[in-house]
Each structure stands twice: as structure tokens, then as C-alpha cells.
Amino acid sequence: MQLPEDAVLLRIFVGESDRWEHRPLYEAIVLKAREMHLAGATVLRGPMGFGKSSRLHTAKILRLSMDLPVVIEIVDGEEKIRDFLPVLEPMMQGGLVTLEKVKVIHYEAGSGEAGAAGERPGDRAERASP
């Protein structure tokens, strides 16, 4: 899968206890993104946060929250992200969704670009310079 250099980052803010069809919402979103062949998704769990209600969610020992903030980040081309939004909409009972344009710098292990073992892609150019 080739990710375009000019892409879109879809960032979804939900609570850890949010659910969709008997599973955690973050899991349902990632599985749907994978099913739709989006380039990639990552779930990040926050130790502390608050939203529209200003209710503080924290993982501190004395005030253990079962609803910590969760952020799902999905990156792909603008068209694929836009196609995903109507699928995401019925899943969202609350939370926040943001979109931002991003530049993708793609690093790929074992792509053959490096040449000799341990050589970085820019090393050849440095050697070729006088």
C-alpha cells in the first residue's frame, strides 16, 4: 500500500468505556478502518484529560477512573478518510473528531534502499560528495 505524501490525519477523541456493538468503541473503529483498507491506525490511552463536561478523567491511584481518554489516529489520503467519515458517524455517541492535513515521510525497513548492512539511505550520497 502506497501512502501519499500529502495525507490527512483523522484524530478521534473518545472515552475508554465508550462501546459500539458490544465491544470497546476504539476497537470497533480500528477494525472498521482495517476492513476499509485504510493505511494505518493507532490507539493512544491518556492518563488524564477532560472534555466538554469539564469532568476530569484521571488514572491517579486515589481517584481511579474507568473512563480514561482514548485517542484513535488514522492516516491516509484525503479521499479514503472522507469515505470513512460516514461510517464513523453512527459509531460516535459523543467525543470529538478532528482532521488535519499532514506531510507523510515514509520509512520502510528492508526496502533495499540502504545497500550494505547498517548503511543509511543518505550514506551513499554523502560518500559520493567530494
Number of C-alpha atoms within 10 A of each C-alpha: 6 8 15 16 13 13 19 22 20 21 19 20 20 24 23 18 15 18 17 15 8 8 11 14 22 25 14 17 22 19 13 15 20 13 9 13 12 19 17 13 19 13 17 13 14 15 13 15 15 13 14 8 6 8 9 13 20 19 16 10 7 7 9 11 17 12 16 20 24 23 20 20 19 21 24 24 19 18 10 17 20 14 11 17 12 10 14 15 11 9 16 18 12 12 15 13 17 10 16 11 13 14 11 15 10 9 7 8 7 8 9 9 13 15 13 10 6 8 11 12 14 10 12 14 9 9 8 7 6 4
